[in-house]
Amino acid sequence: MRHAWKLIVLTIALICTLVACTSLDHLQRKAIFRPSKAIDATPRDQGVNFEAVTIIVNGERVTGWWIPAAQISAGRAPRASALYLHGSGFSLSANLPRILRLREAGFNVLAIDYRGFGASDGDLPSEESAAADAHAAWAELGKRAPPNGARYIYGHSLGGAIAVDLATKVRDAAGLVVESSFTSVRELLPHTAYKWIPLAPVQTQFFDSLEKLPKICMPVLFFHGTNDYRIPTEMAQSLFDAAREPKRLEIVQGARHIDIPTRFNGQWRAAIARLLETAPLKCGG
């Protein structure tokens, strides 16, 4: 009888532990992604033609936009294409002005909502699911981009961490742009409302760009604003220091977390133009 009670107690303890871990994982994912299903605008609202895109990832729909670039000169089709990976809290609609800046800079753009965002399936993303979505979108971009055209990865905020992860897995990208992003979840935690959480023993979501950047073999361009209210500017310097050459860090005076391509378009576009002129690296492996 005593052994039976021990078994019952151990079973209850195990169940409680599993429930607690599941709850903590859910809390981390919700705090990091803050997914939004809002669909308030499309490129057509700005007079820009686009194609709605659906990609199937693990049996679920990832939706997005394919936006051909503006013709940069008469009779000359743009060759560069970019995968745009947005940050937390907002779906593609809220990112529309930023996405259209890429188009204006000469890129064909594929922009996606991770599962849990916008019209994509799912409710709450994870580091693993967002990485899978980005990888599938990169393959989709390869099907749509002009033959032999250069393809770039562009990530903003949390999307920057997702972009860094993708860049460690592909060898056919001409370059990576990381805008207003962070070093890792653990290092960002003290700068958030969740700084009271003892994260280390229960962490399930890492987004450790600092650890991944040395593995990336492609030109990297970093942007960060001096008035970023979410992520310290010092993190951009740490990311830059971790990356391999060729690399460039653009600290934008007065810029906040979301307005570098829009309010500071001249500096942003000049840096993007320099990236386009940087030769892709030839990586082994």
Secondary structure, 3 states (H helix, E strand, C coil): CHHHHHHHHHHHHHHHHHHHHHHHHHHHHHHHHCCCCCCCCCHHHHCCCCEEEEEEECCEEEEEEEECCCCCECCECCCCEEEEECCCCCCHHHHHHHHHHHHHCCCEEEEECCCCCCCCCCCCCCHHHHHHHHHHHHHHHHHHCCCCCCEEEEEECHHHHHHHHHHCCCCCCCEEEEECCCCCHHHHHHHCCCCCCCCHHHCCCCCCHHHHHHHCCCCEEEEEECCCCCCCHHHHHHHHHHCCCCEEEEEECCCCCCCHHHHCHHHHHHHHHHHHCCCCCCCCC
